[in-house]
Amino acid sequence: MTTATITAHGFTGFLGRGAAPRELECLLAVAAGHTSKEVARDLGVAPDTIDKRLLALTTKLGVKRRAALVAEAFKRGLISPAAVMAMILAVHASMAEDPTLRVRRGGGERRIETRVAVRRIEVALTA
């Protein structure tokens, strides 16, 4: 089974899940942070056309703001990040060194105690 998709602005939108093709194009552009005028210029239509398509989609999804529209679209599976994001995550997971687990300050227990003592003295002097 093949799913029809639209890929634009670094996101992939899935047709047949409740959004018209033009609504999906507008949603992908909004998800990428573009304004109505920028989207209208890219698609060759008036900015009011973009606003109307987004209004129709917000009504369908039951939200009021553009940020909520994008969040709801992600939640319902209308849009997802493109394959580049998946590749970045896969490469990051395969790396052996995790920067969040790296200890930046080396040294033994005595060095840490000295650092804590110096910090206490500095705090006492400033107070």
Chimera marker file (.cmm) of the C-alpha trace (Angstrom):
<marker_set name="trace">
<marker id="1" x="0.000" y="0.000" z="0.000" r="1" g="1" b="0" radius="0.5"/>
<marker id="2" x="1.427" y="3.358" z="-1.014" r="1" g="1" b="0" radius="0.5"/>
<marker id="3" x="0.702" y="6.502" z="0.951" r="1" g="1" b="0" radius="0.5"/>
<marker id="4" x="0.554" y="9.744" z="-1.004" r="1" g="1" b="0" radius="0.5"/>
<marker id="5" x="2.788" y="12.374" z="0.550" r="1" g="1" b="0" radius="0.5"/>
<marker id="6" x="3.841" y="15.968" z="0.034" r="1" g="1" b="0" radius="0.5"/>
<marker id="7" x="7.352" y="16.930" z="1.108" r="1" g="1" b="0" radius="0.5"/>
<marker id="8" x="8.208" y="20.594" z="1.550" r="1" g="1" b="0" radius="0.5"/>
<marker id="9" x="10.255" y="22.807" z="3.864" r="1" g="1" b="0" radius="0.5"/>
<marker id="10" x="11.835" y="19.836" z="5.631" r="1" g="1" b="0" radius="0.5"/>
<marker id="11" x="8.544" y="18.172" z="6.567" r="1" g="1" b="0" radius="0.5"/>
<marker id="12" x="6.474" y="15.385" z="5.055" r="1" g="1" b="0" radius="0.5"/>
<marker id="13" x="2.687" y="15.683" z="4.906" r="1" g="1" b="0" radius="0.5"/>
<marker id="14" x="0.392" y="12.707" z="4.398" r="1" g="1" b="0" radius="0.5"/>
<marker id="15" x="-2.602" y="13.004" z="2.080" r="1" g="1" b="0" radius="0.5"/>
<marker id="16" x="-5.814" y="11.151" z="2.816" r="1" g="1" b="0" radius="0.5"/>
<marker id="17" x="-5.816" y="11.951" z="6.525" r="1" g="1" b="0" radius="0.5"/>
<marker id="18" x="-8.314" y="14.794" z="6.483" r="1" g="1" b="0" radius="0.5"/>
<marker id="19" x="-6.400" y="17.667" z="4.901" r="1" g="1" b="0" radius="0.5"/>
<marker id="20" x="-6.703" y="18.880" z="1.314" r="1" g="1" b="0" radius="0.5"/>
<marker id="21" x="-3.459" y="19.121" z="-0.704" r="1" g="1" b="0" radius="0.5"/>
<marker id="22" x="-3.346" y="22.944" z="-0.607" r="1" g="1" b="0" radius="0.5"/>
<marker id="23" x="-4.103" y="22.945" z="3.132" r="1" g="1" b="0" radius="0.5"/>
<marker id="24" x="-1.286" y="20.484" z="3.650" r="1" g="1" b="0" radius="0.5"/>
<marker id="25" x="1.155" y="22.624" z="1.649" r="1" g="1" b="0" radius="0.5"/>
<marker id="26" x="0.260" y="25.644" z="3.785" r="1" g="1" b="0" radius="0.5"/>
<marker id="27" x="0.583" y="23.614" z="6.978" r="1" g="1" b="0" radius="0.5"/>
<marker id="28" x="4.052" y="22.366" z="6.026" r="1" g="1" b="0" radius="0.5"/>
<marker id="29" x="5.205" y="25.926" z="5.387" r="1" g="1" b="0" radius="0.5"/>
<marker id="30" x="3.770" y="27.152" z="8.696" r="1" g="1" b="0" radius="0.5"/>
<marker id="31" x="5.468" y="24.255" z="10.495" r="1" g="1" b="0" radius="0.5"/>
<marker id="32" x="8.747" y="25.460" z="8.990" r="1" g="1" b="0" radius="0.5"/>
<marker id="33" x="8.118" y="28.952" z="10.402" r="1" g="1" b="0" radius="0.5"/>
<marker id="34" x="7.103" y="30.823" z="7.248" r="1" g="1" b="0" radius="0.5"/>
<marker id="35" x="4.581" y="33.678" z="7.228" r="1" g="1" b="0" radius="0.5"/>
<marker id="36" x="1.491" y="33.805" z="5.031" r="1" g="1" b="0" radius="0.5"/>
<marker id="37" x="3.174" y="36.282" z="2.688" r="1" g="1" b="0" radius="0.5"/>
<marker id="38" x="6.235" y="34.065" z="2.259" r="1" g="1" b="0" radius="0.5"/>
<marker id="39" x="4.092" y="31.004" z="1.584" r="1" g="1" b="0" radius="0.5"/>
<marker id="40" x="1.924" y="32.938" z="-0.875" r="1" g="1" b="0" radius="0.5"/>
<marker id="41" x="5.002" y="34.099" z="-2.768" r="1" g="1" b="0" radius="0.5"/>
<marker id="42" x="6.339" y="30.515" z="-2.951" r="1" g="1" b="0" radius="0.5"/>
<marker id="43" x="3.020" y="29.036" z="-4.108" r="1" g="1" b="0" radius="0.5"/>
<marker id="44" x="2.082" y="31.906" z="-6.431" r="1" g="1" b="0" radius="0.5"/>
<marker id="45" x="-1.198" y="32.812" z="-4.724" r="1" g="1" b="0" radius="0.5"/>
<marker id="46" x="-2.522" y="35.684" z="-2.610" r="1" g="1" b="0" radius="0.5"/>
<marker id="47" x="-1.761" y="35.778" z="1.137" r="1" g="1" b="0" radius="0.5"/>
<marker id="48" x="-5.513" y="35.704" z="1.842" r="1" g="1" b="0" radius="0.5"/>
<marker id="49" x="-5.693" y="32.327" z="0.091" r="1" g="1" b="0" radius="0.5"/>
<marker id="50" x="-3.122" y="30.949" z="2.521" r="1" g="1" b="0" radius="0.5"/>
<marker id="51" x="-5.025" y="32.374" z="5.490" r="1" g="1" b="0" radius="0.5"/>
<marker id="52" x="-8.286" y="30.819" z="4.230" r="1" g="1" b="0" radius="0.5"/>
<marker id="53" x="-6.683" y="27.392" z="3.778" r="1" g="1" b="0" radius="0.5"/>
<marker id="54" x="-5.184" y="27.577" z="7.265" r="1" g="1" b="0" radius="0.5"/>
<marker id="55" x="-8.544" y="28.680" z="8.695" r="1" g="1" b="0" radius="0.5"/>
<marker id="56" x="-10.220" y="25.694" z="7.051" r="1" g="1" b="0" radius="0.5"/>
<marker id="57" x="-7.607" y="23.379" z="8.531" r="1" g="1" b="0" radius="0.5"/>
<marker id="58" x="-7.827" y="24.906" z="12.015" r="1" g="1" b="0" radius="0.5"/>
<marker id="59" x="-11.586" y="24.370" z="11.870" r="1" g="1" b="0" radius="0.5"/>
<marker id="60" x="-11.110" y="20.740" z="10.837" r="1" g="1" b="0" radius="0.5"/>
<marker id="61" x="-8.622" y="20.098" z="13.631" r="1" g="1" b="0" radius="0.5"/>
<marker id="62" x="-10.500" y="22.149" z="16.230" r="1" g="1" b="0" radius="0.5"/>
<marker id="63" x="-7.711" y="24.553" z="17.197" r="1" g="1" b="0" radius="0.5"/>
<marker id="64" x="-7.415" y="28.347" z="17.242" r="1" g="1" b="0" radius="0.5"/>
<marker id="65" x="-3.735" y="29.221" z="16.833" r="1" g="1" b="0" radius="0.5"/>
<marker id="66" x="-1.051" y="28.322" z="14.297" r="1" g="1" b="0" radius="0.5"/>
<marker id="67" x="1.216" y="26.783" z="16.913" r="1" g="1" b="0" radius="0.5"/>
<marker id="68" x="-1.656" y="24.619" z="18.132" r="1" g="1" b="0" radius="0.5"/>
<marker id="69" x="-2.400" y="23.721" z="14.508" r="1" g="1" b="0" radius="0.5"/>
<marker id="70" x="1.121" y="22.401" z="13.965" r="1" g="1" b="0" radius="0.5"/>
<marker id="71" x="1.107" y="20.538" z="17.291" r="1" g="1" b="0" radius="0.5"/>
<marker id="72" x="-2.247" y="18.919" z="16.531" r="1" g="1" b="0" radius="0.5"/>
<marker id="73" x="-1.075" y="17.968" z="13.042" r="1" g="1" b="0" radius="0.5"/>
<marker id="74" x="1.954" y="16.206" z="14.537" r="1" g="1" b="0" radius="0.5"/>
<marker id="75" x="-0.257" y="14.503" z="17.092" r="1" g="1" b="0" radius="0.5"/>
<marker id="76" x="-2.697" y="13.232" z="14.459" r="1" g="1" b="0" radius="0.5"/>
<marker id="77" x="0.057" y="12.141" z="12.099" r="1" g="1" b="0" radius="0.5"/>
<marker id="78" x="-0.740" y="14.630" z="9.328" r="1" g="1" b="0" radius="0.5"/>
<marker id="79" x="2.863" y="15.805" z="9.189" r="1" g="1" b="0" radius="0.5"/>
<marker id="80" x="6.229" y="14.516" z="10.348" r="1" g="1" b="0" radius="0.5"/>
<marker id="81" x="9.830" y="15.661" z="10.033" r="1" g="1" b="0" radius="0.5"/>
<marker id="82" x="11.456" y="14.580" z="6.791" r="1" g="1" b="0" radius="0.5"/>
<marker id="83" x="13.921" y="11.723" z="6.505" r="1" g="1" b="0" radius="0.5"/>
<marker id="84" x="16.823" y="14.034" z="7.316" r="1" g="1" b="0" radius="0.5"/>
<marker id="85" x="15.696" y="14.234" z="10.919" r="1" g="1" b="0" radius="0.5"/>
<marker id="86" x="15.427" y="10.454" z="11.142" r="1" g="1" b="0" radius="0.5"/>
<marker id="87" x="18.919" y="10.111" z="9.706" r="1" g="1" b="0" radius="0.5"/>
<marker id="88" x="20.342" y="12.600" z="12.210" r="1" g="1" b="0" radius="0.5"/>
<marker id="89" x="18.766" y="10.690" z="15.076" r="1" g="1" b="0" radius="0.5"/>
<marker id="90" x="20.082" y="7.383" z="13.773" r="1" g="1" b="0" radius="0.5"/>
<marker id="91" x="23.623" y="8.735" z="13.414" r="1" g="1" b="0" radius="0.5"/>
<marker id="92" x="23.493" y="10.317" z="16.860" r="1" g="1" b="0" radius="0.5"/>
<marker id="93" x="22.339" y="7.054" z="18.429" r="1" g="1" b="0" radius="0.5"/>
<marker id="94" x="25.146" y="5.128" z="16.753" r="1" g="1" b="0" radius="0.5"/>
<marker id="95" x="27.869" y="7.415" z="18.090" r="1" g="1" b="0" radius="0.5"/>
<marker id="96" x="29.809" y="5.834" z="20.954" r="1" g="1" b="0" radius="0.5"/>
<marker id="97" x="30.450" y="9.030" z="22.878" r="1" g="1" b="0" radius="0.5"/>
<marker id="98" x="27.487" y="10.778" z="24.441" r="1" g="1" b="0" radius="0.5"/>
<marker id="99" x="28.372" y="14.397" z="25.285" r="1" g="1" b="0" radius="0.5"/>
<marker id="100" x="25.770" y="14.547" z="28.057" r="1" g="1" b="0" radius="0.5"/>
<marker id="101" x="27.545" y="11.782" z="29.979" r="1" g="1" b="0" radius="0.5"/>
<marker id="102" x="31.028" y="13.235" z="29.611" r="1" g="1" b="0" radius="0.5"/>
<marker id="103" x="32.674" y="14.526" z="32.794" r="1" g="1" b="0" radius="0.5"/>
<marker id="104" x="34.134" y="17.882" z="31.920" r="1" g="1" b="0" radius="0.5"/>
<marker id="105" x="36.076" y="18.410" z="35.132" r="1" g="1" b="0" radius="0.5"/>
<marker id="106" x="38.446" y="15.636" z="35.896" r="1" g="1" b="0" radius="0.5"/>
<marker id="107" x="40.189" y="15.055" z="39.166" r="1" g="1" b="0" radius="0.5"/>
<marker id="108" x="39.959" y="13.093" z="42.305" r="1" g="1" b="0" radius="0.5"/>
<marker id="109" x="37.882" y="13.509" z="45.405" r="1" g="1" b="0" radius="0.5"/>
<marker id="110" x="40.396" y="15.847" z="47.047" r="1" g="1" b="0" radius="0.5"/>
<marker id="111" x="40.251" y="18.254" z="44.122" r="1" g="1" b="0" radius="0.5"/>
<marker id="112" x="36.446" y="18.374" z="44.324" r="1" g="1" b="0" radius="0.5"/>
<marker id="113" x="36.588" y="19.023" z="48.081" r="1" g="1" b="0" radius="0.5"/>
<marker id="114" x="39.045" y="21.861" z="47.507" r="1" g="1" b="0" radius="0.5"/>
<marker id="115" x="36.811" y="23.372" z="44.838" r="1" g="1" b="0" radius="0.5"/>
<marker id="116" x="33.772" y="23.225" z="47.158" r="1" g="1" b="0" radius="0.5"/>
<marker id="117" x="35.733" y="24.771" z="50.026" r="1" g="1" b="0" radius="0.5"/>
<marker id="118" x="36.971" y="27.620" z="47.828" r="1" g="1" b="0" radius="0.5"/>
<marker id="119" x="33.422" y="28.274" z="46.643" r="1" g="1" b="0" radius="0.5"/>
<marker id="120" x="32.158" y="28.455" z="50.240" r="1" g="1" b="0" radius="0.5"/>
<marker id="121" x="34.883" y="30.950" z="51.124" r="1" g="1" b="0" radius="0.5"/>
<marker id="122" x="34.017" y="33.101" z="48.091" r="1" g="1" b="0" radius="0.5"/>
<marker id="123" x="30.345" y="33.116" z="49.058" r="1" g="1" b="0" radius="0.5"/>
<marker id="124" x="31.189" y="34.042" z="52.663" r="1" g="1" b="0" radius="0.5"/>
<marker id="125" x="33.397" y="36.926" z="51.517" r="1" g="1" b="0" radius="0.5"/>
<marker id="126" x="30.753" y="38.396" z="49.220" r="1" g="1" b="0" radius="0.5"/>
<marker id="127" x="28.016" y="38.232" z="51.888" r="1" g="1" b="0" radius="0.5"/>
<link id1="1" id2="2" r="1" g="1" b="0" radius="0.2"/>
<link id1="2" id2="3" r="1" g="1" b="0" radius="0.2"/>
<link id1="3" id2="4" r="1" g="1" b="0" radius="0.2"/>
<link id1="4" id2="5" r="1" g="1" b="0" radius="0.2"/>
<link id1="5" id2="6" r="1" g="1" b="0" radius="0.2"/>
<link id1="6" id2="7" r="1" g="1" b="0" radius="0.2"/>
<link id1="7" id2="8" r="1" g="1" b="0" radius="0.2"/>
<link id1="8" id2="9" r="1" g="1" b="0" radius="0.2"/>
<link id1="9" id2="10" r="1" g="1" b="0" radius="0.2"/>
<link id1="10" id2="11" r="1" g="1" b="0" radius="0.2"/>
<link id1="11" id2="12" r="1" g="1" b="0" radius="0.2"/>
<link id1="12" id2="13" r="1" g="1" b="0" radius="0.2"/>
<link id1="13" id2="14" r="1" g="1" b="0" radius="0.2"/>
<link id1="14" id2="15" r="1" g="1" b="0" radius="0.2"/>
<link id1="15" id2="16" r="1" g="1" b="0" radius="0.2"/>
<link id1="16" id2="17" r="1" g="1" b="0" radius="0.2"/>
<link id1="17" id2="18" r="1" g="1" b="0" radius="0.2"/>
<link id1="18" id2="19" r="1" g="1" b="0" radius="0.2"/>
<link id1="19" id2="20" r="1" g="1" b="0" radius="0.2"/>
<link id1="20" id2="21" r="1" g="1" b="0" radius="0.2"/>
<link id1="21" id2="22" r="1" g="1" b="0" radius="0.2"/>
<link id1="22" id2="23" r="1" g="1" b="0" radius="0.2"/>
<link id1="23" id2="24" r="1" g="1" b="0" radius="0.2"/>
<link id1="24" id2="25" r="1" g="1" b="0" radius="0.2"/>
<link id1="25" id2="26" r="1" g="1" b="0" radius="0.2"/>
<link id1="26" id2="27" r="1" g="1" b="0" radius="0.2"/>
<link id1="27" id2="28" r="1" g="1" b="0" radius="0.2"/>
<link id1="28" id2="29" r="1" g="1" b="0" radius="0.2"/>
<link id1="29" id2="30" r="1" g="1" b="0" radius="0.2"/>
<link id1="30" id2="31" r="1" g="1" b="0" radius="0.2"/>
<link id1="31" id2="32" r="1" g="1" b="0" radius="0.2"/>
<link id1="32" id2="33" r="1" g="1" b="0" radius="0.2"/>
<link id1="33" id2="34" r="1" g="1" b="0" radius="0.2"/>
<link id1="34" id2="35" r="1" g="1" b="0" radius="0.2"/>
<link id1="35" id2="36" r="1" g="1" b="0" radius="0.2"/>
<link id1="36" id2="37" r="1" g="1" b="0" radius="0.2"/>
<link id1="37" id2="38" r="1" g="1" b="0" radius="0.2"/>
<link id1="38" id2="39" r="1" g="1" b="0" radius="0.2"/>
<link id1="39" id2="40" r="1" g="1" b="0" radius="0.2"/>
<link id1="40" id2="41" r="1" g="1" b="0" radius="0.2"/>
<link id1="41" id2="42" r="1" g="1" b="0" radius="0.2"/>
<link id1="42" id2="43" r="1" g="1" b="0" radius="0.2"/>
<link id1="43" id2="44" r="1" g="1" b="0" radius="0.2"/>
<link id1="44" id2="45" r="1" g="1" b="0" radius="0.2"/>
<link id1="45" id2="46" r="1" g="1" b="0" radius="0.2"/>
<link id1="46" id2="47" r="1" g="1" b="0" radius="0.2"/>
<link id1="47" id2="48" r="1" g="1" b="0" radius="0.2"/>
<link id1="48" id2="49" r="1" g="1" b="0" radius="0.2"/>
<link id1="49" id2="50" r="1" g="1" b="0" radius="0.2"/>
<link id1="50" id2="51" r="1" g="1" b="0" radius="0.2"/>
<link id1="51" id2="52" r="1" g="1" b="0" radius="0.2"/>
<link id1="52" id2="53" r="1" g="1" b="0" radius="0.2"/>
<link id1="53" id2="54" r="1" g="1" b="0" radius="0.2"/>
<link id1="54" id2="55" r="1" g="1" b="0" radius="0.2"/>
<link id1="55" id2="56" r="1" g="1" b="0" radius="0.2"/>
<link id1="56" id2="57" r="1" g="1" b="0" radius="0.2"/>
<link id1="57" id2="58" r="1" g="1" b="0" radius="0.2"/>
<link id1="58" id2="59" r="1" g="1" b="0" radius="0.2"/>
<link id1="59" id2="60" r="1" g="1" b="0" radius="0.2"/>
<link id1="60" id2="61" r="1" g="1" b="0" radius="0.2"/>
<link id1="61" id2="62" r="1" g="1" b="0" radius="0.2"/>
<link id1="62" id2="63" r="1" g="1" b="0" radius="0.2"/>
<link id1="63" id2="64" r="1" g="1" b="0" radius="0.2"/>
<link id1="64" id2="65" r="1" g="1" b="0" radius="0.2"/>
<link id1="65" id2="66" r="1" g="1" b="0" radius="0.2"/>
<link id1="66" id2="67" r="1" g="1" b="0" radius="0.2"/>
<link id1="67" id2="68" r="1" g="1" b="0" radius="0.2"/>
<link id1="68" id2="69" r="1" g="1" b="0" radius="0.2"/>
<link id1="69" id2="70" r="1" g="1" b="0" radius="0.2"/>
<link id1="70" id2="71" r="1" g="1" b="0" radius="0.2"/>
<link id1="71" id2="72" r="1" g="1" b="0" radius="0.2"/>
<link id1="72" id2="73" r="1" g="1" b="0" radius="0.2"/>
<link id1="73" id2="74" r="1" g="1" b="0" radius="0.2"/>
<link id1="74" id2="75" r="1" g="1" b="0" radius="0.2"/>
<link id1="75" id2="76" r="1" g="1" b="0" radius="0.2"/>
<link id1="76" id2="77" r="1" g="1" b="0" radius="0.2"/>
<link id1="77" id2="78" r="1" g="1" b="0" radius="0.2"/>
<link id1="78" id2="79" r="1" g="1" b="0" radius="0.2"/>
<link id1="79" id2="80" r="1" g="1" b="0" radius="0.2"/>
<link id1="80" id2="81" r="1" g="1" b="0" radius="0.2"/>
<link id1="81" id2="82" r="1" g="1" b="0" radius="0.2"/>
<link id1="82" id2="83" r="1" g="1" b="0" radius="0.2"/>
<link id1="83" id2="84" r="1" g="1" b="0" radius="0.2"/>
<link id1="84" id2="85" r="1" g="1" b="0" radius="0.2"/>
<link id1="85" id2="86" r="1" g="1" b="0" radius="0.2"/>
<link id1="86" id2="87" r="1" g="1" b="0" radius="0.2"/>
<link id1="87" id2="88" r="1" g="1" b="0" radius="0.2"/>
<link id1="88" id2="89" r="1" g="1" b="0" radius="0.2"/>
<link id1="89" id2="90" r="1" g="1" b="0" radius="0.2"/>
<link id1="90" id2="91" r="1" g="1" b="0" radius="0.2"/>
<link id1="91" id2="92" r="1" g="1" b="0" radius="0.2"/>
<link id1="92" id2="93" r="1" g="1" b="0" radius="0.2"/>
<link id1="93" id2="94" r="1" g="1" b="0" radius="0.2"/>
<link id1="94" id2="95" r="1" g="1" b="0" radius="0.2"/>
<link id1="95" id2="96" r="1" g="1" b="0" radius="0.2"/>
<link id1="96" id2="97" r="1" g="1" b="0" radius="0.2"/>
<link id1="97" id2="98" r="1" g="1" b="0" radius="0.2"/>
<link id1="98" id2="99" r="1" g="1" b="0" radius="0.2"/>
<link id1="99" id2="100" r="1" g="1" b="0" radius="0.2"/>
<link id1="100" id2="101" r="1" g="1" b="0" radius="0.2"/>
<link id1="101" id2="102" r="1" g="1" b="0" radius="0.2"/>
<link id1="102" id2="103" r="1" g="1" b="0" radius="0.2"/>
<link id1="103" id2="104" r="1" g="1" b="0" radius="0.2"/>
<link id1="104" id2="105" r="1" g="1" b="0" radius="0.2"/>
<link id1="105" id2="106" r="1" g="1" b="0" radius="0.2"/>
<link id1="106" id2="107" r="1" g="1" b="0" radius="0.2"/>
<link id1="107" id2="108" r="1" g="1" b="0" radius="0.2"/>
<link id1="108" id2="109" r="1" g="1" b="0" radius="0.2"/>
<link id1="109" id2="110" r="1" g="1" b="0" radius="0.2"/>
<link id1="110" id2="111" r="1" g="1" b="0" radius="0.2"/>
<link id1="111" id2="112" r="1" g="1" b="0" radius="0.2"/>
<link id1="112" id2="113" r="1" g="1" b="0" radius="0.2"/>
<link id1="113" id2="114" r="1" g="1" b="0" radius="0.2"/>
<link id1="114" id2="115" r="1" g="1" b="0" radius="0.2"/>
<link id1="115" id2="116" r="1" g="1" b="0" radius="0.2"/>
<link id1="116" id2="117" r="1" g="1" b="0" radius="0.2"/>
<link id1="117" id2="118" r="1" g="1" b="0" radius="0.2"/>
<link id1="118" id2="119" r="1" g="1" b="0" radius="0.2"/>
<link id1="119" id2="120" r="1" g="1" b="0" radius="0.2"/>
<link id1="120" id2="121" r="1" g="1" b="0" radius="0.2"/>
<link id1="121" id2="122" r="1" g="1" b="0" radius="0.2"/>
<link id1="122" id2="123" r="1" g="1" b="0" radius="0.2"/>
<link id1="123" id2="124" r="1" g="1" b="0" radius="0.2"/>
<link id1="124" id2="125" r="1" g="1" b="0" radius="0.2"/>
<link id1="125" id2="126" r="1" g="1" b="0" radius="0.2"/>
<link id1="126" id2="127" r="1" g="1" b="0" radius="0.2"/>
</marker_set>
